[in-house]
Every structure is written in structure tokens, then in C-alpha cells.
Amino acid sequence: SAQRIEPVTAPDRVVFGCMVTIARDNGRVQTFRIVGEDEADPNKGSVSYVSPLARALLGKEAGDEAQLAGATVEITSIS
């Protein structure tokens, strides 16, 4: 049932398959790739598209903020 999609080369919003860099309130900067459930491995920098982190970020742009577990994160880059 898998469906092939064309990769987004320069996303302006957070979408499935992209890399997202966020800055947390405490100054910590993290980068994650949003992937399918079977590919997710947060320790290696990939999170499922259904994870709370990805759901909070999907559709947002660089510079936008999102709420995650009561804290604010800012999207600093998308690639």
C-alpha cells in the first residue's frame, strides 16, 4: 500500500521527509528528520510523523513557534 512521492527539494513548510532544526527555550538546538513510523529512531535524529514533536511542527515555517509538552520551540531551519 506504499505510495511513492517526489521529494521536496526546498520546503518552505515542515512536511514529511524534511529535516527540521528547532531551538528549545533552554537554548538546546536539535535537528530531526520526519519519517514513517517504521523508520523512526529519535536517538539517530528521526521521528515519526505521528509523534507529538512532528505533529506540533508539520505545516509550520522557519521562524514559527510550536508548543511541545508545555514548552515553546522555534523552528530555525527546514531542509
DRENNUMAR-981817 format. One record per residue: residue number from 1; residue in three letters; y, x negated, z of N, C-alpha, C in turn. Coordinates in steps of 0.1 Angstrom, whole numbers, plus 5000, padded with zeros to 4 digits. Atoms other than C-alpha are relative to their C-alpha. Last residue first. Example, Ala and Ser with C-alpha at 12.3 -4.5 7.8 and 13.67 -1.06 7.14 Angstrom:
BEGIN
k	r	nnorth	neast	nup	canorth	caeast	caup	cnorth	ceast	cup
2	ser	4989	5009	5000	4989	4863	5071	5011	5008	5008
1	ala	4988	4991	5000	4955	4877	5078	5012	4991	5000
//
This chain:
BEGIN
k	r	nnorth	neast	nup	canorth	caeast	caup	cnorth	ceast	cup
79	ser	5004	5007	5013	5214	4844	5045	4986	5005	4996
78	ile	5012	4994	5006	5234	4861	5072	4997	4993	4988
77	ser	5003	5002	5014	5259	4845	5096	4987	5007	4995
76	thr	4991	5010	5005	5277	4849	5129	4997	4996	4985
75	ile	5006	5006	5012	5263	4882	5140	5010	4990	4994
74	glu	4992	5000	5012	5277	4888	5175	4992	4994	4989
73	val	5002	5012	5009	5255	4898	5204	5009	5001	4988
72	thr	4994	5000	5013	5265	4921	5233	4997	4987	4993
71	ala	4991	5012	5003	5243	4926	5263	5005	5001	4986
70	gly	4989	5000	4991	5227	4958	5278	5010	4988	4998
69	ala	5004	5001	4986	5193	4951	5263	5012	4999	5009
68	leu	5014	5003	4998	5209	4945	5229	4996	4998	5014
67	gln	5004	4999	4986	5242	4959	5218	4985	4998	5000
66	ala	5011	4990	4998	5255	4948	5184	4996	4999	5015
65	glu	5007	5002	4987	5286	4930	5172	4990	5011	5001
64	asp	5003	4988	4993	5298	4926	5136	4994	4997	5014
63	gly	4988	4997	4992	5313	4893	5124	4998	5013	5008
62	ala	4995	5011	4992	5287	4890	5097	5013	5003	5007
61	glu	4995	5011	5007	5276	4925	5086	5004	4988	5009
60	lys	4987	5005	4995	5254	4952	5101	5004	4988	4991
59	gly	4989	4993	5006	5227	4972	5083	5014	4995	5004
58	leu	5001	4995	5014	5199	4960	5105	5012	5008	4996
57	leu	4993	5008	5009	5211	4942	5137	5000	5006	4986
56	ala	4986	5000	4996	5201	4966	5165	5009	4993	4990
55	arg	4994	4986	5001	5168	4974	5148	5015	5000	5003
54	ala	4998	4997	5014	5161	4937	5144	5006	5014	4998
53	leu	4989	5009	5005	5166	4930	5181	5003	5003	4985
52	pro	4986	4995	4995	5147	4961	5193	5011	4991	4994
51	ser	4997	5005	4987	5117	4951	5171	5014	5005	5004
50	val	5000	4989	4991	5108	4973	5141	5003	4996	5015
49	tyr	4989	4990	5003	5119	4948	5115	5000	5012	5009
48	ser	5004	4988	5008	5095	4923	5132	5012	5009	4998
47	val	5001	4988	4992	5110	4890	5144	4997	5012	4991
46	ser	5001	4988	5008	5107	4855	5130	4997	5012	5009
45	gly	4988	4996	5006	5120	4823	5147	4999	5012	4990
44	lys	4997	5008	5012	5089	4804	5155	5012	5005	4992
43	asn	4999	5014	4996	5087	4816	5191	5002	4991	4988
42	pro	4987	5003	4995	5095	4851	5178	5002	4985	5004
41	asp	5003	5011	4990	5064	4852	5157	5013	4995	5006
40	ala	4991	5003	4989	5064	4883	5134	4995	4989	5010
39	glu	4995	5014	5002	5043	4881	5102	5009	4996	5012
38	asp	5011	5010	5000	5021	4911	5109	5005	4986	4999
37	glu	5007	5001	4987	5050	4933	5119	4990	4990	5001
36	gly	5009	4989	4997	5070	4926	5087	4993	4998	5013
35	val	5012	5000	5007	5099	4901	5087	4991	5013	5003
34	ile	5006	4986	4997	5134	4897	5099	4989	5002	4990
33	arg	5003	4993	5013	5142	4860	5100	4993	5013	5003
32	phe	5013	4993	5002	5158	4848	5132	4999	5004	4986
31	thr	5002	4996	5014	5186	4823	5142	4986	5006	4998
30	gln	5014	5000	5005	5198	4818	5177	5000	5005	4986
29	val	5000	4997	5014	5231	4807	5193	4985	5000	4996
28	arg	5013	5004	5007	5234	4807	5231	5001	5006	4986
27	gly	4997	5011	5008	5271	4811	5243	4987	4995	4992
26	asn	5001	5012	4992	5263	4833	5273	5002	4987	4991
25	asp	4988	5001	4990	5276	4864	5255	5000	4987	5007
24	arg	5001	4991	4988	5250	4858	5227	5012	4997	5009
23	ala	4995	5007	4988	5257	4843	5193	5000	5010	5011
22	ile	4992	4992	4990	5236	4856	5164	5005	4990	5011
21	thr	4997	5008	4989	5222	4840	5132	5009	5008	5009
20	val	4988	4995	4993	5204	4862	5108	5002	4991	5012
19	met	4998	5008	4988	5179	4851	5081	5013	5005	5007
18	cys	4989	5010	4999	5170	4878	5056	5000	4992	5013
17	gly	5002	5012	5007	5137	4894	5048	5011	4990	5002
16	phe	5014	5005	4999	5145	4930	5057	4999	4987	4992
15	val	5011	4993	5007	5183	4935	5056	4987	4993	5003
14	val	5013	5004	4995	5214	4924	5076	4989	5010	4994
13	arg	5004	4993	4988	5244	4930	5054	4986	4996	5004
12	asp	4987	4998	4992	5263	4909	5029	4998	5009	5012
11	pro	4998	4987	4994	5230	4895	5015	5014	5001	5007
10	ala	4988	5001	4992	5232	4866	4992	5004	5013	5006
9	thr	4996	5014	5000	5198	4860	4975	5013	4998	5008
8	val	4985	4999	5000	5182	4894	4983	5005	4985	5002
7	pro	4993	5006	4988	5145	4890	4975	5015	5001	4998
6	glu	4993	5012	5004	5131	4915	4949	5007	4994	5012
5	ile	4985	4998	5001	5107	4939	4965	5006	4987	4995
4	arg	4992	5013	5002	5069	4941	4961	5015	5004	4998
3	gln	4992	4998	5012	5052	4972	4976	5009	4987	4999
2	ala	4988	5008	5000	5023	4970	4999	5008	5002	4987
1	ser	4988	4992	5000	5000	5000	5000	5013	4991	5000
//
